[in-house]
Amino acid sequence: MRKVVMSMFAFVLVLTAASAAFAGDAQTVNGWVSDSKCGVKGAHDGAAECTKKCIEGGASMVVVTDGDQKVLTVQNPEALKGHDGHHIAVTGHVDGDKIHVDSAKML
């Protein structure tokens, strides 16, 4: 009986650690929606048409963060549809140079 309880405890411990590693905390970053072709150069007011054109032409959607100008590739661009060239607050999961967007708000 003791082995069964210890095995179940170990199993629960492993599952807890694994779920914490995969869940990650969502964070909010402020920045401009741009495209992978222009990147930081497209992170300003007035770049919306160019950004939209480049994304329609096959460039990836990115968010250029305020301050450090980090370029984050948007993993789910449909979440930012209609925000091409906008200055926004994006809440999501950042993993290196990628972001999975949960929500966005205009700034």
N, C-alpha and C positions, 0 to 999 in steps of 0.2 A: 504494500500500500504506500509506503514511504517513497519508493521509486516512482510510482505513478504521480504522486503529488509533486515531487521534485521535477519530473519530466514536464508536467504541465506548467509549472512555474517558469522553467527555462524557456518553454515554447512561448508563453505570454511575454516574457522579457524580450525575446528576440523579435516578436511581432511589434512590440511597442517601440523598440529602437529603430526598426525598419520603417515604420510609419512616420516617425519623427524625421528621419533622414529624407524621406521622399516628399513630405508635406511642405516643408520650408515655410517661412513667414512671408506673407505678401508685404510689399513695400510700395510706397508712392514716390514717383519721380516726376519732376516738372521738366518739360522740354517741348521741342518742336517735332511734329511729324514730318519726316523728310523721306528721301529715297536713297537706296544704296549707291546710285550713280553720283548724286550730288553730295550726300552726307552732310557734313557741317556747313558747306557752302549754301545748302538749301534750307538752313535753319534760321529763317527770318520772316518777318511779316512781308507779304508780297510774293512769296515763292509758291503759293498754292497751285497755280495753274501748271507750273513747271513740274512740281512734285506729282501732281495727278497724271500728267502726260508721261512722265518717266515710269511710274508704277504701271500704267496701262501698257507701256511698252515692254514690260517684263522685269523692271528693277524691283528689288525687294523693298518693302516698307520698313522704315527704321524710325526710332525716336532718338533725337540728339538732346542729351540732358543739358539743362541750364548749369552754369558754373564750370564743370569740368569738361563739357562738350564730348562726353562719351557717347559713342554710337551703338545703340542697342537694336539688333534685328528683331522685328516683331514676328513671333512664331505663329500667331493667329491674326493675320491682318484684317479679317472680316470684323473683328472687334473694334477696329478704328475706321471702318468704312465711313466716308464722308468727312473725315478729319484731315484730309490731305493738306499739308501746309499750315495747320493750326497749332497754336501754342496751347498745350493741354497738361493736365495732371493725370498721370497714368498710374493706376494701382494694379500690381501684378507680381508675378514671381520672376525675379531676375536670376539668371544662371549664366555667369560669365558675361558674354557680350550679346546675350539674347534675353528677351522678355516675353512672357506669356501674359497677355493683358486680361485682367478681370473686369476692369471698368475704366472709364475715362471721363474727365470733366474739363470743359473749356476754361481757360484762364483769361 
